[in-house]
Amino acid sequence: MFGGKVKPCSRGFLVMVKSKPLKNIRVLDLTHTLAGPFATMVLADLGAEVVKVESPSGDETRQWAPFVDGVSAYYLSINRGKKSIVVDLTKPEGREIIYRLAERSNIVFENYRPGVREKLGVDPDTLFKYNDKLVYISIKGFQPGSIYEGLPAYDIVIQGLSGIMLSTGYEGEPPVRIV
């Protein structure tokens, strides 16, 4: 497939990839939590250079259990293979760092709630001024313009809105999140 060898493993076959098809692609990762970091993790696995940008307080998943040697295993698992930089986007000098990175990037990912990317100066119109060839990917949990667009799309919110939690828990007790 990518010039790799196929080796058997306990669950079937595992393709060992020798070449990295995205080795010449640079991704500017402005995402957090799950959907965005997972998407950019896949690109890093395929050889893209992914630069993850975190606020001074860090990605919230750094606080999620389980921890190994004091570090979130969850955070490490979805941010593997990435470079990381701390940037304060609320300050002009922080935005300038992002603009310099955007000039040298092929793809930008973000998953901010409505209005946040504009407030931080990392919206498509602004970044295209620095690199008009950027592919700008905006991941949203809800349709723009819908009554839910401002909600964070955490798992428990989606489970509650979808109705799946109506079938969980015990009679007379609150619903239980499916893990």
MDTraj code that builds the backbone (N, CA, C; nanometers):
import mdtraj as md
import numpy as np

residues = "MET PHE GLY GLY LYS VAL LYS PRO CYS SER ARG GLY PHE LEU VAL MET VAL LYS SER LYS PRO LEU LYS ASN ILE ARG VAL LEU ASP LEU THR HIS THR LEU ALA GLY PRO PHE ALA THR MET VAL LEU ALA ASP LEU GLY ALA GLU VAL VAL LYS VAL GLU SER PRO SER GLY ASP GLU THR ARG GLN TRP ALA PRO PHE VAL ASP GLY VAL SER ALA TYR TYR LEU SER ILE ASN ARG GLY LYS LYS SER ILE VAL VAL ASP LEU THR LYS PRO GLU GLY ARG GLU ILE ILE TYR ARG LEU ALA GLU ARG SER ASN ILE VAL PHE GLU ASN TYR ARG PRO GLY VAL ARG GLU LYS LEU GLY VAL ASP PRO ASP THR LEU PHE LYS TYR ASN ASP LYS LEU VAL TYR ILE SER ILE LYS GLY PHE GLN PRO GLY SER ILE TYR GLU GLY LEU PRO ALA TYR ASP ILE VAL ILE GLN GLY LEU SER GLY ILE MET LEU SER THR GLY TYR GLU GLY GLU PRO PRO VAL ARG ILE VAL".split()
xyz = np.array([
    [0.0828, -0.1194, 0.0000],
    [0.0000, 0.0000, 0.0000],
    [0.0870, 0.1254, 0.0000],
    [0.1755, 0.1411, 0.0995],
    [0.2678, 0.2521, 0.1047],
    [0.4109, 0.1999, 0.0995],
    [0.4297, 0.0849, 0.0386],
    [0.5627, 0.0272, 0.0307],
    [0.6027, -0.0482, 0.1562],
    [0.5055, -0.0786, 0.2423],
    [0.5355, -0.1494, 0.3662],
    [0.5135, -0.2981, 0.3532],
    [0.5498, -0.3713, 0.4566],
    [0.5297, -0.5151, 0.4594],
    [0.4102, -0.5465, 0.5480],
    [0.3381, -0.6503, 0.5134],
    [0.2243, -0.6931, 0.5938],
    [0.2713, -0.8014, 0.6892],
    [0.2458, -0.7817, 0.8177],
    [0.2856, -0.8786, 0.9191],
    [0.1630, -0.9222, 0.9971],
    [0.1526, -1.0512, 1.0298],
    [0.0380, -1.0962, 1.1093],
    [0.0485, -1.0440, 1.2523],
    [-0.0670, -1.0176, 1.3128],
    [-0.0723, -0.9811, 1.4540],
    [-0.1930, -1.0498, 1.5145],
    [-0.2153, -1.0340, 1.6441],
    [-0.3211, -1.1077, 1.7135],
    [-0.4612, -1.0750, 1.6623],
    [-0.4808, -0.9607, 1.5987],
    [-0.6143, -0.9211, 1.5520],
    [-0.6260, -0.9265, 1.4003],
    [-0.5415, -0.9948, 1.3352],
    [-0.5482, -0.9992, 1.1899],
    [-0.4133, -0.9649, 1.1319],
    [-0.4094, -0.8615, 1.0465],
    [-0.2849, -0.8217, 0.9836],
    [-0.2559, -0.6756, 1.0106],
    [-0.1317, -0.6459, 1.0302],
    [-0.0855, -0.5121, 1.0578],
    [0.0040, -0.4691, 0.9424],
    [-0.0246, -0.3547, 0.8841],
    [0.0584, -0.3048, 0.7753],
    [0.1696, -0.2193, 0.8349],
    [0.2900, -0.2562, 0.8087],
    [0.4053, -0.1806, 0.8544],
    [0.4386, -0.0782, 0.7459],
    [0.4211, 0.0474, 0.7762],
    [0.4419, 0.1523, 0.6771],
    [0.5867, 0.2000, 0.6836],
    [0.6579, 0.1852, 0.5728],
    [0.7962, 0.2313, 0.5648],
    [0.8003, 0.3800, 0.5315],
    [0.7243, 0.4192, 0.4312],
    [0.7267, 0.5590, 0.3906],
    [0.6152, 0.6348, 0.4614],
    [0.6311, 0.7617, 0.4720],
    [0.5323, 0.8487, 0.5345],
    [0.4729, 0.9372, 0.4248],
    [0.3516, 0.9067, 0.3781],
    [0.2958, 0.9790, 0.2636],
    [0.2738, 1.1281, 0.2869],
    [0.2662, 1.1732, 0.4115],
    [0.2440, 1.3157, 0.4387],
    [0.3694, 1.3852, 0.4910],
    [0.4871, 1.3284, 0.4616],
    [0.6113, 1.3793, 0.5207],
    [0.6419, 1.5243, 0.4840],
    [0.5865, 1.5773, 0.3780],
    [0.6134, 1.7161, 0.3382],
    [0.5000, 1.8111, 0.3730],
    [0.4112, 1.7697, 0.4603],
    [0.2957, 1.8506, 0.4986],
    [0.3153, 1.9027, 0.6408],
    [0.2890, 2.0316, 0.6614],
    [0.2949, 2.0912, 0.7959],
    [0.1536, 2.1305, 0.8369],
    [0.1158, 2.0867, 0.9564],
    [-0.0175, 2.1114, 1.0108],
    [-0.0059, 2.2006, 1.1337],
    [-0.0831, 2.3074, 1.1353],
    [-0.0935, 2.3946, 1.2516],
    [-0.2185, 2.3511, 1.3276],
    [-0.1987, 2.2953, 1.4451],
    [-0.3057, 2.2329, 1.5236],
    [-0.3488, 2.3260, 1.6370],
    [-0.4636, 2.3903, 1.6196],
    [-0.5195, 2.4800, 1.7211],
    [-0.6339, 2.4119, 1.7961],
    [-0.6353, 2.2791, 1.7956],
    [-0.7487, 2.2053, 1.8518],
    [-0.7244, 2.1645, 1.9969],
    [-0.8318, 2.1149, 2.0578],
    [-0.8261, 2.0696, 2.1962],
    [-0.9266, 1.9566, 2.2171],
    [-0.9132, 1.8866, 2.3240],
    [-1.0007, 1.7800, 2.3721],
    [-0.9891, 1.6539, 2.2877],
    [-1.0828, 1.6228, 2.1948],
    [-1.0742, 1.4942, 2.1262],
    [-1.0798, 1.5012, 1.9740],
    [-1.1870, 1.5520, 1.9168],
    [-1.2062, 1.5414, 1.7711],
    [-1.0882, 1.5984, 1.6932],
    [-1.0476, 1.7203, 1.7258],
    [-0.9361, 1.7825, 1.6551],
    [-0.8037, 1.7138, 1.6804],
    [-0.7670, 1.6916, 1.8075],
    [-0.6403, 1.6223, 1.8325],
    [-0.6349, 1.4824, 1.7705],
    [-0.7479, 1.4136, 1.7659],
    [-0.7484, 1.2811, 1.7035],
    [-0.7214, 1.2930, 1.5539],
    [-0.7869, 1.3892, 1.4886],
    [-0.7668, 1.4079, 1.3446],
    [-0.6216, 1.4419, 1.3129],
    [-0.5623, 1.5317, 1.3904],
    [-0.4241, 1.5697, 1.3624],
    [-0.3261, 1.4605, 1.4033],
    [-0.3652, 1.3754, 1.4993],
    [-0.2826, 1.2602, 1.5356],
    [-0.2688, 1.1658, 1.4160],
    [-0.3790, 1.1432, 1.3456],
    [-0.3754, 1.0557, 1.2283],
    [-0.2800, 1.1128, 1.1232],
    [-0.2844, 1.2443, 1.1032],
    [-0.1928, 1.3066, 1.0065],
    [-0.0475, 1.2929, 1.0515],
    [-0.0225, 1.3080, 1.1816],
    [0.1137, 1.2880, 1.2337],
    [0.1579, 1.1437, 1.2128],
    [0.0668, 1.0492, 1.2366],
    [0.0998, 0.9077, 1.2147],
    [0.1388, 0.8818, 1.0696],
    [0.0824, 0.9602, 0.9778],
    [0.1116, 0.9435, 0.8353],
    [0.2291, 1.0291, 0.7890],
    [0.2977, 1.0913, 0.8855],
    [0.4210, 1.1609, 0.8533],
    [0.4149, 1.3119, 0.8499],
    [0.2969, 1.3727, 0.8663],
    [0.2886, 1.5190, 0.8660],
    [0.3609, 1.5749, 0.9877],
    [0.4190, 1.6914, 0.9714],
    [0.4748, 1.7643, 1.0852],
    [0.3594, 1.8424, 1.1468],
    [0.3199, 1.8052, 1.2660],
    [0.2062, 1.8684, 1.3335],
    [0.2593, 1.9526, 1.4485],
    [0.2240, 2.0798, 1.4479],
    [0.2620, 2.1718, 1.5545],
    [0.1370, 2.2022, 1.6352],
    [0.1294, 2.1436, 1.7550],
    [0.0139, 2.1639, 1.8427],
    [0.0362, 2.2900, 1.9245],
    [-0.0626, 2.3787, 1.9197],
    [-0.0569, 2.5043, 1.9936],
    [-0.1464, 2.4925, 2.1163],
    [-0.0891, 2.5209, 2.2326],
    [-0.1662, 2.5181, 2.3569],
    [-0.1610, 2.6543, 2.4245],
    [-0.2679, 2.6860, 2.4956],
    [-0.2715, 2.8087, 2.5742],
    [-0.1771, 2.7925, 2.6941],
    [-0.1458, 2.9002, 2.7628],
    [-0.0588, 2.8878, 2.8806],
    [-0.1134, 2.7921, 2.9871],
    [-0.2446, 2.7736, 2.9926],
    [-0.3012, 2.6785, 3.0898],
    [-0.2973, 2.5350, 3.0374],
    [-0.2630, 2.5158, 2.9119],
    [-0.2514, 2.3818, 2.8546],
    [-0.3844, 2.3248, 2.8085],
    [-0.3782, 2.2214, 2.7288],
    [-0.4967, 2.1497, 2.6835],
    [-0.5633, 2.0869, 2.8055],
    [-0.6951, 2.0975, 2.8133],
    [-0.7665, 2.0443, 2.9303],
    [-0.7439, 1.8953, 2.9503],
    [-0.7124, 1.8233, 2.8438],
    [-0.6940, 1.6787, 2.8582],
    [-0.5657, 1.6433, 2.9331],
    [-0.4785, 1.7396, 2.9565],
    [-0.3602, 1.7141, 3.0394],
    [-0.4007, 1.6785, 3.1827],
    [-0.5264, 1.7135, 3.2187],
    [-0.5764, 1.6857, 3.3534],
    [-0.6616, 1.5594, 3.3602],
    [-0.6778, 1.4896, 3.2502],
    [-0.7647, 1.3722, 3.2456],
    [-0.6879, 1.2456, 3.2820],
    [-0.7491, 1.1650, 3.3676],
    [-0.6922, 1.0351, 3.4064],
    [-0.7094, 0.9363, 3.2918],
    [-0.6339, 0.8300, 3.2917],
    [-0.5337, 0.7862, 3.3887],
    [-0.4007, 0.8588, 3.3671],
    [-0.3205, 0.8601, 3.4734],
    [-0.1904, 0.9240, 3.4692],
    [-0.0798, 0.8195, 3.4781],
    [0.0245, 0.8411, 3.4018],
    [0.1428, 0.7558, 3.4070],
    [0.2602, 0.8486, 3.4376],
    [0.3250, 0.8233, 3.5497],
    [0.4346, 0.9094, 3.5948],
    [0.3922, 1.0566, 3.5990],
    [0.2672, 1.0816, 3.6406],
    [0.2166, 1.2176, 3.6557],
    [0.1691, 1.2844, 3.5294],
    [0.1672, 1.2116, 3.4169],
    [0.1260, 1.2692, 3.2890],
    [0.0027, 1.1943, 3.2391],
    [-0.0927, 1.2682, 3.1828],
    [-0.2154, 1.2077, 3.1326],
    [-0.1869, 1.1141, 3.0148],
    [-0.2213, 0.9877, 3.0319],
    [-0.2050, 0.8910, 2.9229],
    [-0.2975, 0.9267, 2.8070],
    [-0.4149, 0.9788, 2.8391],
    [-0.5092, 1.0210, 2.7343],
    [-0.4458, 1.1310, 2.6488],
    [-0.3930, 1.2341, 2.7129],
    [-0.3301, 1.3443, 2.6398],
    [-0.2173, 1.2930, 2.5509],
    [-0.1318, 1.2091, 2.6086],
    [-0.0188, 1.1566, 2.5313],
    [-0.0643, 1.0724, 2.4126],
    [-0.1705, 0.9955, 2.4314],
    [-0.2140, 0.9055, 2.3244],
    [-0.2667, 0.9804, 2.2027],
    [-0.3367, 1.0927, 2.2225],
    [-0.3923, 1.1632, 2.1067],
    [-0.3044, 1.2774, 2.0571],
    [-0.1922, 1.2970, 2.1227],
    [-0.0994, 1.4012, 2.0785],
    [0.0377, 1.3452, 2.0454],
    [0.0427, 1.2146, 2.0243],
    [0.1710, 1.1508, 1.9918],
    [0.2205, 1.1998, 1.8562],
    [0.3505, 1.2065, 1.8449],
    [0.4123, 1.2432, 1.7173],
    [0.4011, 1.3896, 1.6812],
    [0.3575, 1.4744, 1.7730],
    [0.3404, 1.6170, 1.7445],
    [0.4463, 1.6996, 1.8164],
    [0.4785, 1.8128, 1.7574],
    [0.5562, 1.9143, 1.8264],
    [0.4555, 1.9971, 1.9057],
    [0.5003, 2.0641, 2.0093],
    [0.4080, 2.1411, 2.0918],
    [0.4682, 2.2758, 2.1255],
    [0.3821, 2.3778, 2.1281],
    [0.4256, 2.5130, 2.1620],
    [0.3153, 2.5777, 2.2451],
    [0.3554, 2.6552, 2.3432],
    [0.2605, 2.7310, 2.4248],
    [0.2552, 2.8726, 2.3695],
    [0.1332, 2.9181, 2.3373],
    [0.1139, 3.0518, 2.2815],
    [-0.0089, 3.1139, 2.3469],
    [0.0048, 3.2371, 2.3908],
    [-0.1087, 3.3103, 2.4469],
    [-0.1737, 3.3913, 2.3347],
    [-0.2818, 3.3370, 2.2794],
    [-0.3495, 3.4017, 2.1670],
    [-0.4258, 3.5274, 2.2072],
    [-0.4360, 3.5549, 2.3360],
    [-0.5029, 3.6777, 2.3798],
    [-0.4086, 3.7978, 2.3702],
    [-0.2816, 3.7721, 2.3403],
    [-0.1820, 3.8804, 2.3312],
    [-0.1354, 3.8949, 2.1864],
    [-0.1118, 4.0184, 2.1428],
    [-0.0659, 4.0413, 2.0045],
    [0.0596, 3.9621, 1.9684],
    [0.1548, 3.9526, 2.0617],
    [0.2777, 3.8786, 2.0307],
    [0.2497, 3.7288, 2.0127],
    [0.1490, 3.6771, 2.0811],
    [0.1087, 3.5375, 2.0626],
    [0.0478, 3.5154, 1.9250],
    [-0.0380, 3.6080, 1.8839],
    [-0.0991, 3.5970, 1.7506],
    [0.0070, 3.6068, 1.6414],
    [0.1085, 3.6897, 1.6616],
    [0.2163, 3.7010, 1.5625],
    [0.2884, 3.5680, 1.5444],
    [0.3066, 3.4939, 1.6515],
    [0.3694, 3.3614, 1.6414],
    [0.2840, 3.2712, 1.5530],
    [0.1524, 3.2744, 1.5742],
    [0.0612, 3.1920, 1.4933],
    [0.0662, 3.2345, 1.3474],
    [0.0708, 3.3637, 1.3216],
    [0.0757, 3.4112, 1.1830],
    [0.2034, 3.3643, 1.1134],
    [0.3170, 3.3626, 1.1853],
    [0.4420, 3.3125, 1.1277],
    [0.4310, 3.1625, 1.0996],
    [0.3694, 3.0885, 1.1915],
    [0.3497, 2.9443, 1.1692],
    [0.2549, 2.9202, 1.0524],
    [0.1501, 3.0013, 1.0411],
    [0.0533, 2.9865, 0.9313],
    [0.1203, 3.0099, 0.7963],
    [0.2140, 3.1012, 0.7907],
    [0.2860, 3.1281, 0.6655],
    [0.3562, 3.0034, 0.6139],
    [0.4026, 2.9180, 0.7057],
    [0.4798, 2.7995, 0.6687],
    [0.4002, 2.6700, 0.6771],
    [0.2695, 2.6802, 0.6985],
    [0.1870, 2.5598, 0.7134],
    [0.1046, 2.5336, 0.5885],
    [0.0634, 2.4085, 0.5742],
    [-0.0256, 2.3699, 0.4650],
    [-0.1709, 2.3625, 0.5102],
    [-0.1897, 2.3228, 0.6352],
    [-0.3238, 2.2965, 0.6880],
    [-0.3348, 2.3567, 0.8278],
    [-0.4499, 2.4133, 0.8582],
    [-0.4808, 2.4594, 0.9938],
    [-0.6069, 2.3864, 1.0390],
    [-0.6031, 2.3329, 1.1605],
    [-0.7201, 2.2716, 1.2233],
    [-0.7581, 2.3557, 1.3445],
    [-0.8870, 2.3790, 1.3641],
    [-0.9360, 2.4403, 1.4873],
    [-1.0720, 2.3806, 1.5199],
    [-1.1063, 2.3831, 1.6492],
    [-1.2388, 2.3360, 1.6914],
    [-1.2952, 2.4250, 1.8021],
    [-1.2796, 2.5560, 1.7831],
    [-1.3328, 2.6518, 1.8794],
    [-1.4844, 2.6644, 1.8662],
    [-1.5466, 2.7055, 1.9746],
    [-1.6895, 2.7376, 1.9679],
    [-1.7076, 2.8654, 1.8871],
    [-1.8305, 2.8895, 1.8372],
    [-1.8555, 3.0075, 1.7524],
    [-1.8065, 3.1374, 1.8169],
    [-1.7381, 3.2181, 1.7359],
    [-1.6915, 3.3485, 1.7782],
    [-1.5531, 3.3492, 1.8405],
    [-1.5062, 3.2344, 1.8889],
    [-1.3766, 3.2307, 1.9585],
    [-1.2617, 3.2516, 1.8602],
    [-1.2659, 3.1869, 1.7462],
    [-1.1539, 3.1994, 1.6520],
    [-1.1396, 3.3442, 1.6035],
    [-1.2517, 3.4144, 1.5848],
    [-1.2464, 3.5545, 1.5438],
    [-1.1890, 3.6402, 1.6570],
    [-1.2333, 3.6141, 1.7784],
    [-1.1840, 3.6887, 1.8956],
    [-1.0331, 3.6709, 1.9127],
    [-0.9844, 3.5496, 1.8837],
    [-0.8417, 3.5203, 1.8989],
    [-0.7595, 3.5574, 1.7750],
    [-0.8259, 3.5959, 1.6660],
    [-0.7550, 3.6344, 1.5443],
    [-0.6985, 3.5185, 1.4648],
    [-0.7636, 3.4008, 1.4747],
    [-0.7172, 3.2840, 1.3990],
    [-0.8270, 3.2305, 1.3067],
    [-0.9158, 3.3167, 1.2651],
    [-1.0235, 3.2809, 1.1730],
    [-0.9672, 3.2704, 1.0313],
    [-1.0417, 3.2062, 0.9401],
    [-0.9895, 3.1873, 0.8039],
    [-0.9508, 3.3180, 0.7347],
    [-1.0355, 3.4202, 0.7416],
    [-1.0048, 3.5462, 0.6720],
    [-0.8716, 3.6048, 0.7184],
    [-0.8447, 3.5984, 0.8475],
    [-0.7190, 3.6524, 0.8998],
    [-0.6004, 3.5673, 0.8563],
    [-0.6099, 3.4350, 0.8727],
    [-0.4959, 3.3492, 0.8391],
    [-0.4677, 3.3438, 0.6893],
    [-0.5715, 3.3579, 0.6061],
    [-0.5499, 3.3585, 0.4608],
    [-0.4695, 3.4812, 0.4168],
    [-0.4685, 3.5869, 0.4961],
    [-0.3858, 3.7041, 0.4641],
    [-0.2368, 3.6684, 0.4718],
    [-0.2047, 3.5704, 0.5533],
    [-0.0649, 3.5288, 0.5709],
    [-0.0277, 3.4120, 0.4802],
    [-0.1279, 3.3351, 0.4390],
    [-0.1028, 3.2205, 0.3509],
    [-0.2335, 3.1864, 0.2810],
    [-0.2468, 3.2316, 0.1575],
    [-0.3732, 3.2096, 0.0851],
    [-0.3881, 3.0672, 0.0306],
    [-0.2867, 2.9840, 0.0529],
    [-0.2946, 2.8441, 0.0089],
    [-0.3314, 2.7489, 0.1236],
    [-0.3536, 2.8025, 0.2424],
    [-0.3896, 2.7194, 0.3574],
    [-0.5179, 2.6419, 0.3330],
    [-0.5202, 2.5205, 0.3809],
    [-0.6445, 2.4448, 0.3916],
    [-0.6888, 2.4648, 0.5360],
    [-0.8060, 2.5254, 0.5557],
    [-0.8540, 2.5602, 0.6898],
    [-0.9657, 2.4639, 0.7269],
    [-0.9443, 2.3867, 0.8316],
    [-1.0423, 2.2866, 0.8738],
    [-1.0974, 2.3265, 1.0098],
    [-1.2291, 2.3418, 1.0135],
    [-1.2981, 2.3823, 1.1354],
    [-1.3918, 2.2691, 1.1767],
    [-1.3639, 2.2092, 1.2917],
    [-1.4423, 2.0947, 1.3390],
    [-1.5449, 2.1455, 1.4400],
    [-1.6705, 2.1167, 1.4137],
    [-1.7788, 2.1603, 1.5018],
    [-1.8652, 2.0411, 1.5400],
    [-1.9171, 2.0431, 1.6610],
    [-2.0047, 1.9360, 1.7077],
    [-2.1484, 1.9558, 1.6656],
    [-2.1840, 2.0806, 1.6362],
    [-2.3220, 2.1123, 1.5992],
    [-2.3227, 2.2015, 1.4768],
    [-2.4298, 2.1949, 1.4029],
    [-2.4420, 2.2725, 1.2795],
    [-2.4423, 2.4220, 1.3092],
    [-2.3582, 2.4983, 1.2383],
    [-2.3614, 2.6436, 1.2550],
    [-2.5023, 2.6964, 1.2257],
    [-2.5480, 2.7869, 1.3105],
    [-2.6821, 2.8429, 1.2941],
    [-2.7906, 2.7665, 1.3681],
    [-2.7577, 2.6473, 1.4197],
    [-2.8578, 2.5701, 1.4935],
    [-2.8691, 2.6236, 1.6358],
    [-2.9723, 2.5830, 1.7068],
    [-2.9903, 2.6303, 1.8442],
    [-2.8828, 2.5745, 1.9367],
    [-2.8114, 2.4717, 1.8936],
    [-2.7081, 2.4097, 1.9763],
    [-2.5671, 2.4540, 1.9424],
    [-2.5497, 2.5395, 1.8419],
    [-2.4155, 2.5697, 1.7916],
    [-2.3188, 2.6206, 1.8987],
    [-2.3660, 2.6842, 2.0021],
    [-2.2778, 2.7365, 2.1059],
    [-2.2387, 2.6363, 2.2119],
    [-2.2995, 2.5176, 2.2087],
    [-2.2683, 2.4159, 2.3089],
    [-2.1373, 2.3454, 2.2783],
    [-2.0628, 2.3103, 2.3834],
    [-1.9457, 2.2248, 2.3591],
    [-1.9965, 2.0849, 2.3250],
    [-1.9294, 2.0173, 2.2361],
    [-1.9759, 1.8854, 2.1914],
    [-1.9062, 1.7735, 2.2680],
    [-1.9102, 1.7816, 2.4000],
    [-1.8543, 1.6743, 2.4816],
    [-1.9423, 1.5509, 2.4704],
    [-1.8833, 1.4368, 2.4961],
    [-1.9525, 1.3090, 2.4856],
    [-2.0833, 1.3069, 2.5644],
    [-2.0816, 1.3549, 2.6861],
    [-2.2023, 1.3491, 2.7687],
    [-2.3135, 1.4389, 2.7119],
    [-2.2775, 1.5502, 2.6506],
    [-2.3760, 1.6383, 2.5876],
    [-2.4408, 1.5667, 2.4691],
    [-2.3578, 1.5039, 2.3858],
    [-2.4097, 1.4319, 2.2686],
    [-2.4974, 1.3154, 2.3126],
    [-2.4542, 1.2404, 2.4135],
    [-2.5357, 1.1283, 2.4627],
    [-2.6706, 1.1779, 2.5140],
    [-2.6701, 1.2876, 2.5880],
    [-2.7953, 1.3412, 2.6407],
    [-2.8881, 1.3898, 2.5307],
    [-2.8351, 1.4630, 2.4349],
    [-2.9172, 1.5162, 2.3267],
    [-2.9672, 1.4072, 2.2317],
    [-2.8891, 1.3020, 2.2151],
    [-2.9293, 1.1959, 2.1218],
    [-3.0400, 1.1081, 2.1786],
    [-3.0569, 1.1097, 2.3102],
    [-3.1589, 1.0261, 2.3733],
    [-3.1080, 0.8914, 2.4199],
    [-2.9837, 0.8576, 2.3899],
    [-2.9300, 0.7261, 2.4275],
    [-2.9314, 0.7074, 2.5787],
    [-2.9172, 0.8156, 2.6536],
    [-2.9129, 0.8034, 2.7990],
    [-3.0499, 0.7718, 2.8591],
    [-3.1556, 0.7826, 2.7787],
    [-3.2886, 0.7446, 2.8275],
    [-3.2968, 0.5951, 2.8560],
    [-3.2082, 0.5196, 2.7933],
    [-3.2118, 0.3741, 2.8112],
    [-3.1074, 0.3243, 2.9113],
    [-3.0489, 0.4139, 2.9880],
    [-2.9457, 0.3740, 3.0835],
    [-2.9902, 0.4017, 3.2268],
    [-2.9153, 0.3506, 3.3211],
    [-2.9424, 0.3765, 3.4620],
    [-3.0503, 0.2860, 3.5181],
    [-3.1070, 0.3297, 3.6299],
    [-3.2083, 0.2512, 3.7005],
    [-3.3376, 0.3299, 3.7087],
    [-3.4482, 0.2602, 3.7122],
    [-3.5790, 0.3236, 3.7179],
    [-3.5858, 0.4176, 3.8388],
    [-3.6338, 0.5387, 3.8134],
    [-3.6462, 0.6375, 3.9186],
    [-3.5176, 0.7131, 3.9488],
    [-3.4085, 0.6773, 3.8821],
    [-3.2784, 0.7426, 3.9024],
    [-3.2406, 0.8214, 3.7767],
    [-3.1457, 0.9132, 3.7889],
    [-3.1021, 0.9886, 3.6705],
    [-3.0354, 0.8974, 3.5673],
    [-3.0322, 0.9410, 3.4423],
    [-2.9631, 0.8638, 3.3385],
    [-2.8144, 0.8475, 3.3702],
    [-2.7538, 0.7469, 3.3101],
    [-2.6121, 0.7186, 3.3303],
    [-2.5415, 0.7258, 3.1948],
    [-2.4292, 0.7943, 3.1948],
    [-2.3491, 0.8054, 3.0718],
    [-2.2932, 0.6685, 3.0342],
    [-2.2969, 0.6392, 2.9044],
    [-2.2363, 0.5176, 2.8520],
    [-2.0870, 0.5408, 2.8377],
    [-2.0085, 0.4513, 2.8915],
    [-1.8623, 0.4703, 2.8856],
    [-1.8038, 0.3897, 2.7737],
])
top = md.Topology()
chain = top.add_chain()
for i, resn in enumerate(residues, 1):
    res = top.add_residue(resn, chain, resSeq=i)
    for name in ("N", "CA", "C"):
        top.add_atom(name, md.element.get_by_symbol(name[0]), res)
traj = md.Trajectory(xyz[None], top)
